[in-house]
Each structure stands twice: as C-alpha cells, then as structure tokens.
Amino acid sequence: MSVFKWLYEKNSYRLAKKKLIRAFTAGGIHLTFKNSAKKDIRVYPKIVAMKPNEKTYTFTYTFTLPLGFSPEELRKKEFIFRQVFGKNLELKGDDKTFKLTLFMKQLPTEIEYNFKEIKNVVAKHKLPIVCGQDKYGRWAHFDLVDHPHLLVAGETGSGKSTQLRSIFTTLMLTKSPDELHFYLADCKQAEFHMFKRVQHVKCVVSQKHHIIKMLAFVRDEMKRRGDLVETFGVNHIDKLPKVHRPPYIIVGIDEIAMIRGDETADELMKDIGFMGRSNGIFLFASLQRPTSDCLDTTVRSQLTNKMGFHVGSAKEAGIIETTGADTLETVGRFILRNHKGLTELQAPYLDESIADELLSPLMTANTTNPPKDGNPTDIIQIDDDVFKDKKTMDDLFGQEDDWSDDDEEA
C-alpha cells in the first residue's frame, strides 16, 4: 500500500519508474548487446507514459518493447510484475506497446443482481449476456448474436450455477416468449427445474436418449431455417422478412460431460456449433471438471466464450483456456475468455427466490412456481412430461414414441 501512497499522494514518478525497471531487470525483460569495450549493454523497454487516475484508483504504465524482444516472452513473464507490484494488476498490449495497470481497489466479493441496472447496460444487445463487473466497477457484457455459444465451468460452490441462473433470467426478462425459445438438458436434474414453467422454455429433459432427441430436433430446425435463409437470399435470420423470422433458440446442457462419448450427441452438438449462429441457434454448456476427455475438442473450440470459475488445477484451467481459474478463491469470481482476451470478473449473485419472483409474470397460465415457503414435495419433478403443448412434444419426440422406461433399451 505504501507504493500507492507514493504514487497518489506524492506523485513520485521517479519511484514509479524505478519500480518498473526493477521488474524488467528481475524478469530479464531486456535485450543485451556488447559494446566496443566488450561490456554488456542492456536495452530495456521504453517507458513512454505513467498516469495515475484518482477516479478509478489506478496507475498505468505505458511502455514499448525494444525491437527484437518477443511480446509472447513478456506475457509469459507477467508473474514477475505480480511479484514486484502485487496480484492486483492487468497487463495488456499488442506486438509493440503494452499497458500495465495497477489497481488500488479490489474486485467486490459480492454483487447483488439488479435487473433495472442491467437492463440499461445491455439495452443495445439483441441477446444480452451479462458477465459481471471488472476491477474498474464496469459491467462486462456482450451480444450472443455477434459472439455465439458459451461454456461455463467450475467446481461445486464456485458460483457457476448462480451465473447460469442470472444469464438465463436476464435473457428471459429482455426477450419475449415469441422472440426466444429455450431447450434445456438437465443431466443432474438439479439446475434447470426452476425454469420449466417459464413460457420461453419448450422442454427440460434429463435422460440421455431424450437429450439426443432434443438435439436432433434442434438440428432439424436449424436445417429448416437454413433453407429459409437460402430461399430469401440472405445470410442471417435477422435479415428475413419479419413475418418469416423465427425466434432465437438457446440449447442449454448442464454437466455436458455426462453425455460425452456418445457419438450421436457429439455430432449433433458439432452441427449446432458450426451452423447455429446464422440460424439464430446458440449452444450453452456447463461442467464441473474440465478434463481433456470430458468434452469433444471440436465442440470445445466452438464454444468461443468461456467462463472459468474455480477449478481443481492449472491443467483444468488450461483446457478451457481460462488461465488462473485454479487460483480463484472468492465465490462468484471467474476468468472470462472471449474476443477481448482474458478478464477477471465478479459475477452478480441472483438468489433462486428472487429469480422466481422476477420470472413469475412469465410463468405458464395454469401453473406457477411454488411459493418461497412451499413444501419441496409439491414441486413437479423433472421427467419426460415437461412440454408446454402436445405439438412440441410430438415434433420433438415423434407421435409414435412409447414413453415407458420399461421399453427402453439398456
């Protein structure tokens, strides 16, 4: 903290510069040449600016690398800056110019979900994904239409489930049931039960053979949309005439590792990943332990937005490309990997009872979620009969299906 007092109160740029050069020296971040006298001459990065910001409580160095020094080598040595300045910093840059920002403020340990605030933040997006707040107190968010598909990983108690709840709730509150449909696979029968009565949700299934049928139905719908887009000579369903424009579809699969290895399921997910974007169909997947064999590599690469909550090891963090997720200690803290790179964020906390209250106007007319003090045994269990209407059920599983578990093959 004494360093920040120097930077903010005394504005000691000399000490600030000395501190950065110390980091360069300790990390070998320089080029070395021999002069005519055979002495080693070190060429350090050039410090071009040092700027404190009293509003955000940050101090930013801007420096350029000497010609010939690899920017990848600098990124590998980011740990040196943490050893010198502490953990609360951020290093960003391109091939030549980098900015090192030191944060006096810490990320908040908890952020309450506030839909009124979030609604204003994401008003410009077609399918808004609210991620969380960064070290500046700014909301991180993106449009799923422009940046498709999402993978969320994290151990039990890390905040993964709450994040999915807040993302789904935001989407349901900002889009009407005519604009957005959900097809949900709840492999553990634990995460998506609260959404099954929401008008946007077409089905919630949990058995593997029903999940495969659901994916096949969505794949067929995707092909139908592709034919429609081709007929009208456009490249996205958003450009179709309004009367022909279908709703967006989100396919959510909780604990995707439980269907890993099924060749049919893998192929269906690959198809949705490859062709979903232009047809308005997006894949969400979550899992607890991202091991190398729990998720097909092609599917993993298609899930371009990745949120890594606390995972068990650096190897697991690397598998989902969220370096540092294994070191996170705060519930709700995660590393976001997207088109902007890596960012550490704090997710908003949305209690299930608050989500129920927010979504209650969107529940189907003949059923509502149980009250806060309701008996858990009153909740309809997740089973095959979760569809809003017979047509959806027939379209999805076929009119001739026998729904008896006794007739299913082992």
C-alpha positions as CSV (number, residue, x, y, z in Angstrom):
1,M,0.0,0.0,0.0
2,S,3.0,2.4,0.6
3,V,3.8,2.3,-3.1
4,F,0.3,3.5,-3.9
5,K,0.7,6.3,-1.3
6,W,3.8,7.4,-3.1
7,L,2.0,7.3,-6.5
8,Y,-1.2,9.0,-5.4
9,E,-0.2,11.4,-2.6
10,K,3.4,12.3,-3.5
11,N,3.0,11.7,-7.3
12,S,6.5,10.2,-7.2
13,Y,7.1,9.3,-10.9
14,R,10.8,8.7,-10.2
15,L,10.0,5.9,-7.7
16,A,7.4,4.6,-10.0
17,K,9.8,4.4,-12.9
18,K,12.4,2.7,-10.6
19,K,9.9,0.1,-9.5
20,L,9.1,-0.9,-13.1
21,I,12.7,-1.1,-14.2
22,R,13.3,-3.3,-11.2
23,A,10.6,-5.6,-12.6
24,F,12.3,-5.5,-16.0
25,T,15.6,-6.4,-14.5
26,A,14.3,-9.2,-12.3
27,G,12.5,-10.8,-15.2
28,G,15.2,-10.4,-17.8
29,I,12.8,-8.2,-19.8
30,H,15.5,-6.6,-21.9
31,L,17.9,-7.2,-24.8
32,T,21.7,-7.5,-24.1
33,F,24.4,-6.3,-26.5
34,K,28.2,-5.9,-26.2
35,N,29.8,-2.6,-26.9
36,S,33.2,-2.0,-28.4
37,A,34.7,-2.5,-25.0
38,K,33.1,-5.9,-24.7
39,K,30.8,-4.7,-21.9
40,D,27.2,-5.8,-21.8
41,I,24.7,-3.1,-22.6
42,R,21.1,-3.7,-21.6
43,V,18.3,-2.2,-23.7
44,Y,15.1,-2.1,-21.6
45,P,11.5,-1.4,-22.8
46,K,10.9,2.3,-23.2
47,I,8.6,3.8,-20.6
48,V,6.5,6.4,-22.6
49,A,3.9,7.3,-20.0
50,M,3.0,6.9,-16.3
51,K,-0.5,8.1,-15.4
52,P,-2.4,7.9,-12.1
53,N,-6.2,8.1,-12.2
54,E,-7.8,9.2,-9.0
55,K,-11.4,8.3,-10.1
56,T,-10.6,4.7,-10.7
57,Y,-7.8,4.4,-8.2
58,T,-5.4,3.1,-10.8
59,F,-1.9,3.8,-12.0
60,T,-1.0,2.9,-15.6
61,Y,2.4,2.5,-17.2
62,T,2.7,2.5,-20.9
63,F,5.9,1.1,-22.4
64,T,7.2,-0.2,-25.8
65,L,9.3,-3.2,-26.3
66,P,12.8,-2.9,-27.9
67,L,13.0,-4.1,-31.4
68,G,13.5,-7.9,-31.4
69,F,12.0,-8.7,-28.0
70,S,9.2,-11.2,-28.2
71,P,5.8,-10.0,-26.9
72,E,5.0,-13.6,-26.1
73,E,8.0,-13.7,-23.8
74,L,6.7,-10.7,-22.0
75,R,3.3,-12.3,-21.5
76,K,5.0,-15.4,-20.1
77,K,6.8,-13.3,-17.5
78,E,3.6,-11.5,-16.3
79,F,4.2,-13.2,-12.9
80,I,7.3,-11.0,-12.4
81,F,5.1,-7.9,-12.3
82,R,2.9,-9.6,-9.7
83,Q,5.9,-10.4,-7.6
84,V,7.0,-6.8,-7.7
85,F,3.7,-4.9,-7.6
86,G,1.3,-7.5,-6.1
87,K,-1.6,-9.5,-7.6
88,N,-3.9,-6.7,-8.3
89,L,-2.8,-5.7,-11.8
90,E,-3.5,-6.1,-15.5
91,L,-1.1,-6.4,-18.5
92,K,-2.4,-5.7,-22.0
93,G,-0.8,-4.9,-25.3
94,D,0.0,-5.9,-28.9
95,D,3.3,-6.7,-30.6
96,K,5.0,-3.4,-29.6
97,T,3.1,-1.3,-27.0
98,F,1.9,-2.6,-23.6
99,K,0.0,-1.1,-20.7
100,L,0.5,-2.3,-17.1
101,T,-2.3,-1.1,-14.8
102,L,-2.1,-1.3,-11.1
103,F,-5.3,-1.3,-9.1
104,M,-5.7,0.1,-5.7
105,K,-9.3,-1.1,-5.4
106,Q,-10.1,-4.8,-5.2
107,L,-12.8,-6.6,-7.1
108,P,-16.0,-6.7,-5.0
109,T,-16.6,-10.0,-3.2
110,E,-20.3,-9.9,-4.0
111,I,-22.6,-8.1,-6.4
112,E,-26.3,-8.2,-6.0
113,Y,-28.2,-8.8,-9.2
114,N,-30.2,-5.7,-10.1
115,F,-32.2,-6.1,-13.3
116,K,-33.1,-2.4,-13.6
117,E,-29.4,-1.6,-13.7
118,I,-28.5,-4.5,-16.0
119,K,-31.4,-3.7,-18.4
120,N,-29.9,-0.2,-19.1
121,V,-26.4,-1.7,-19.6
122,V,-27.5,-4.2,-22.2
123,A,-30.2,-2.2,-24.0
124,K,-28.3,-2.2,-27.3
125,H,-27.9,-6.0,-27.5
126,K,-30.2,-8.5,-29.3
127,L,-29.3,-11.4,-27.0
128,P,-27.6,-9.8,-24.0
129,I,-25.1,-11.8,-21.9
130,V,-24.2,-10.0,-18.7
131,C,-21.0,-11.5,-17.3
132,G,-20.1,-9.4,-14.2
133,Q,-18.1,-6.4,-13.1
134,D,-14.4,-5.8,-13.6
135,K,-11.8,-4.1,-11.4
136,Y,-13.0,-0.7,-12.6
137,G,-16.5,-1.4,-11.5
138,R,-17.7,-1.6,-15.1
139,W,-20.1,-4.2,-16.4
140,A,-18.7,-6.7,-18.8
141,H,-21.3,-7.9,-21.4
142,F,-21.6,-9.0,-25.0
143,D,-24.2,-9.8,-27.6
144,L,-24.6,-13.6,-28.2
145,V,-25.8,-12.9,-31.7
146,D,-22.3,-11.5,-32.6
147,H,-20.3,-13.8,-30.3
148,P,-22.1,-17.1,-30.3
149,H,-22.0,-20.1,-27.8
150,L,-20.9,-20.3,-24.2
151,L,-19.0,-22.7,-21.9
152,V,-19.2,-22.3,-18.1
153,A,-17.0,-24.4,-15.9
154,G,-16.4,-24.5,-12.1
155,E,-16.4,-26.8,-9.1
156,T,-19.4,-27.1,-6.8
157,G,-19.9,-23.9,-4.8
158,S,-17.8,-21.8,-7.1
159,G,-20.7,-19.7,-8.4
160,K,-21.3,-21.5,-11.7
161,S,-24.9,-22.3,-11.1
162,T,-25.8,-18.8,-9.9
163,Q,-24.2,-17.4,-13.1
164,L,-26.3,-19.6,-15.3
165,R,-29.4,-18.5,-13.4
166,S,-28.6,-14.8,-13.8
167,I,-27.8,-15.2,-17.5
168,F,-31.0,-17.1,-18.3
169,T,-33.1,-14.8,-16.2
170,T,-31.7,-11.7,-17.9
171,L,-32.4,-13.2,-21.3
172,M,-36.0,-14.2,-20.4
173,L,-36.7,-10.7,-19.0
174,T,-35.4,-8.9,-22.0
175,K,-36.9,-11.1,-24.8
176,S,-40.5,-12.1,-25.2
177,P,-41.5,-15.8,-25.5
178,D,-42.1,-15.1,-29.2
179,E,-38.5,-13.9,-29.6
180,L,-36.6,-16.5,-27.7
181,H,-37.0,-20.3,-27.0
182,F,-35.0,-22.5,-24.6
183,Y,-34.4,-26.2,-25.0
184,L,-32.7,-27.4,-21.8
185,A,-30.9,-30.6,-20.8
186,D,-30.6,-31.0,-17.1
187,C,-28.3,-34.0,-16.8
188,K,-28.0,-33.8,-13.0
189,Q,-31.7,-32.9,-12.5
190,A,-30.6,-30.0,-10.3
191,E,-30.1,-26.8,-12.2
192,F,-32.9,-26.0,-14.6
193,H,-36.0,-27.2,-12.7
194,M,-36.9,-23.6,-11.8
195,F,-37.3,-22.6,-15.5
196,K,-39.5,-25.4,-16.7
197,R,-42.7,-23.4,-16.3
198,V,-41.4,-20.2,-18.0
199,Q,-43.1,-19.6,-21.3
200,H,-39.8,-19.3,-23.2
201,V,-38.9,-22.9,-22.2
202,K,-40.0,-25.5,-24.6
203,C,-38.6,-28.5,-22.7
204,V,-36.4,-29.7,-19.9
205,V,-35.1,-33.2,-20.3
206,S,-32.6,-35.3,-18.3
207,Q,-32.3,-38.8,-19.8
208,K,-29.6,-39.2,-22.4
209,H,-31.9,-40.7,-25.0
210,H,-34.3,-37.7,-24.6
211,I,-31.4,-35.2,-24.8
212,I,-30.3,-36.8,-28.1
213,K,-33.8,-36.5,-29.4
214,M,-33.9,-32.8,-28.3
215,L,-30.6,-32.1,-30.1
216,A,-31.8,-33.9,-33.2
217,F,-35.0,-31.8,-33.2
218,V,-33.0,-28.6,-32.9
219,R,-30.6,-29.7,-35.6
220,D,-33.6,-30.3,-38.0
221,E,-35.0,-26.9,-37.1
222,M,-31.6,-25.4,-37.9
223,K,-31.6,-27.0,-41.3
224,R,-35.2,-25.7,-41.9
225,R,-34.0,-22.2,-41.1
226,G,-31.0,-22.7,-43.4
227,D,-33.3,-23.5,-46.3
228,L,-35.4,-20.4,-45.4
229,V,-32.4,-18.1,-45.3
230,E,-31.3,-19.5,-48.7
231,T,-34.7,-19.0,-50.2
232,F,-34.7,-15.3,-49.3
233,G,-31.1,-14.9,-50.4
234,V,-29.8,-13.5,-47.0
235,N,-27.1,-14.7,-44.6
236,H,-28.8,-14.5,-41.3
237,I,-32.3,-15.0,-39.9
238,D,-32.3,-11.4,-38.6
239,K,-32.5,-10.3,-42.3
240,L,-35.5,-12.3,-43.1
241,P,-38.9,-10.5,-43.5
242,K,-40.5,-10.1,-40.1
243,V,-43.4,-12.4,-40.9
244,H,-40.9,-15.3,-41.7
245,R,-38.4,-14.5,-38.9
246,P,-38.2,-17.4,-36.4
247,P,-37.3,-16.9,-32.7
248,Y,-33.8,-17.3,-31.4
249,I,-33.1,-20.7,-29.8
250,I,-30.8,-21.4,-26.9
251,V,-29.8,-25.0,-26.2
252,G,-28.6,-25.4,-22.6
253,I,-26.8,-28.5,-21.4
254,D,-25.8,-28.7,-17.8
255,E,-23.0,-31.1,-17.0
256,I,-22.2,-31.8,-20.6
257,A,-19.6,-34.4,-19.6
258,M,-22.4,-36.8,-18.8
259,I,-23.2,-37.2,-22.5
260,R,-19.6,-37.1,-23.7
261,G,-18.6,-40.1,-25.7
262,D,-22.0,-40.6,-27.3
263,E,-21.1,-40.3,-31.0
264,T,-24.6,-39.1,-32.0
265,A,-24.7,-36.4,-29.3
266,D,-21.2,-35.2,-30.2
267,E,-22.1,-34.9,-33.9
268,L,-25.4,-33.1,-33.2
269,M,-23.6,-30.6,-30.9
270,K,-20.9,-30.1,-33.6
271,D,-23.6,-29.3,-36.2
272,I,-25.2,-26.8,-34.0
273,G,-21.9,-25.2,-33.2
274,F,-20.9,-24.9,-36.8
275,M,-24.2,-23.7,-38.3
276,G,-26.1,-22.3,-35.4
277,R,-25.1,-18.7,-35.5
278,S,-26.5,-17.6,-38.8
279,N,-29.7,-19.5,-38.0
280,G,-30.2,-17.9,-34.6
281,I,-29.4,-21.1,-32.6
282,F,-26.8,-21.0,-29.7
283,L,-25.3,-23.6,-27.5
284,F,-24.7,-23.2,-23.8
285,A,-22.8,-25.9,-21.9
286,S,-21.6,-26.2,-18.3
287,L,-19.5,-28.7,-16.4
288,Q,-17.7,-29.1,-13.1
289,R,-14.4,-30.6,-14.1
290,P,-13.0,-29.7,-17.5
291,T,-10.8,-32.7,-18.1
292,S,-9.3,-33.5,-21.6
293,D,-11.7,-36.4,-22.2
294,C,-15.0,-34.8,-20.9
295,L,-15.7,-32.6,-23.9
296,D,-15.1,-33.1,-27.6
297,T,-12.2,-30.8,-28.7
298,T,-14.2,-29.5,-31.7
299,V,-17.2,-28.7,-29.5
300,R,-14.9,-27.0,-27.0
301,S,-13.4,-24.8,-29.7
302,Q,-16.8,-23.8,-31.0
303,L,-17.8,-22.5,-27.5
304,T,-15.9,-19.3,-28.1
305,N,-17.0,-17.6,-24.9
306,K,-15.7,-19.3,-21.8
307,M,-16.2,-18.6,-18.1
308,G,-13.8,-20.4,-15.8
309,F,-14.9,-20.3,-12.1
310,H,-12.6,-22.1,-9.6
311,V,-11.4,-25.4,-10.9
312,G,-9.2,-28.0,-9.4
313,S,-5.9,-27.5,-11.2
314,A,-4.0,-25.3,-13.6
315,K,-4.4,-28.1,-16.2
316,E,-8.2,-27.9,-16.0
317,A,-8.0,-24.1,-16.3
318,G,-5.8,-24.5,-19.4
319,I,-8.3,-26.9,-21.0
320,I,-11.0,-24.3,-21.0
321,E,-8.4,-21.5,-21.8
322,T,-9.1,-19.6,-18.6
323,T,-5.6,-19.4,-17.2
324,G,-5.7,-18.6,-13.5
325,A,-9.1,-20.1,-12.7
326,D,-7.5,-22.6,-10.4
327,T,-6.2,-19.8,-8.2
328,L,-9.5,-18.0,-7.7
329,E,-10.7,-18.0,-4.0
330,T,-13.8,-15.9,-4.0
331,V,-17.2,-17.4,-4.7
332,G,-18.6,-15.9,-7.9
333,R,-15.1,-14.9,-9.2
334,F,-14.2,-16.1,-12.7
335,I,-12.0,-15.7,-15.7
336,L,-13.8,-14.7,-18.9
337,R,-12.2,-15.7,-22.2
338,N,-13.8,-14.1,-25.2
339,H,-12.9,-11.9,-28.2
340,K,-11.3,-9.4,-25.9
341,G,-8.9,-11.9,-24.3
342,L,-8.8,-12.8,-20.6
343,T,-10.6,-10.7,-17.9
344,E,-11.1,-11.4,-14.2
345,L,-14.7,-10.6,-13.2
346,Q,-17.1,-10.9,-10.3
347,A,-20.5,-12.4,-11.3
348,P,-23.8,-10.9,-10.0
349,Y,-25.5,-13.0,-7.3
350,L,-29.1,-13.9,-8.0
351,D,-30.9,-15.9,-5.3
352,E,-33.3,-18.5,-6.6
353,S,-36.2,-17.0,-4.7
354,I,-35.5,-13.6,-6.3
355,A,-35.3,-15.2,-9.8
356,D,-38.7,-16.9,-9.1
357,E,-40.2,-13.5,-8.2
358,L,-38.8,-11.8,-11.3
359,L,-39.9,-14.6,-13.6
360,S,-43.4,-15.2,-12.1
361,P,-45.2,-12.9,-14.7
362,L,-43.7,-15.2,-17.4
363,M,-44.9,-18.5,-16.0
364,T,-47.4,-20.5,-17.9
365,A,-51.0,-19.5,-17.1
366,N,-52.1,-22.8,-15.4
367,T,-49.0,-23.3,-13.2
368,T,-46.7,-21.2,-11.1
369,N,-43.6,-21.9,-9.2
370,P,-44.1,-23.0,-5.6
371,P,-44.1,-20.1,-3.0
372,K,-41.0,-19.4,-1.0
373,D,-42.3,-21.4,1.9
374,G,-43.8,-24.2,-0.2
375,N,-43.3,-27.8,0.5
376,P,-40.5,-29.1,-1.7
377,T,-42.5,-32.2,-2.3
378,D,-45.1,-30.0,-4.1
379,I,-42.6,-29.3,-6.9
380,I,-43.2,-31.2,-10.1
381,Q,-40.2,-33.5,-10.6
382,I,-38.3,-33.2,-13.9
383,D,-39.4,-36.1,-16.0
384,D,-40.4,-36.8,-19.6
385,D,-43.7,-34.9,-19.3
386,V,-42.3,-31.4,-19.3
387,F,-43.5,-30.0,-22.5
388,K,-45.8,-27.0,-22.9
389,D,-48.0,-28.5,-25.5
390,K,-48.7,-31.7,-27.4
391,K,-47.4,-30.3,-30.7
392,T,-44.0,-29.5,-29.3
393,M,-43.8,-33.0,-27.7
394,D,-44.9,-34.7,-31.0
395,D,-42.5,-32.6,-33.0
396,L,-39.6,-33.3,-30.7
397,F,-40.0,-37.0,-29.9
398,G,-42.4,-38.2,-32.6
399,Q,-46.0,-39.3,-32.3
400,E,-45.3,-43.0,-32.1
401,D,-42.9,-43.0,-29.2
402,D,-43.8,-45.1,-26.2
403,W,-42.8,-43.1,-23.1
404,S,-42.5,-46.1,-20.8
405,D,-39.0,-46.5,-19.4
406,D,-39.6,-50.3,-19.4
407,D,-39.5,-50.4,-23.2
408,E,-36.2,-48.5,-23.5
409,E,-33.1,-50.5,-24.5
410,A,-30.5,-50.9,-21.8
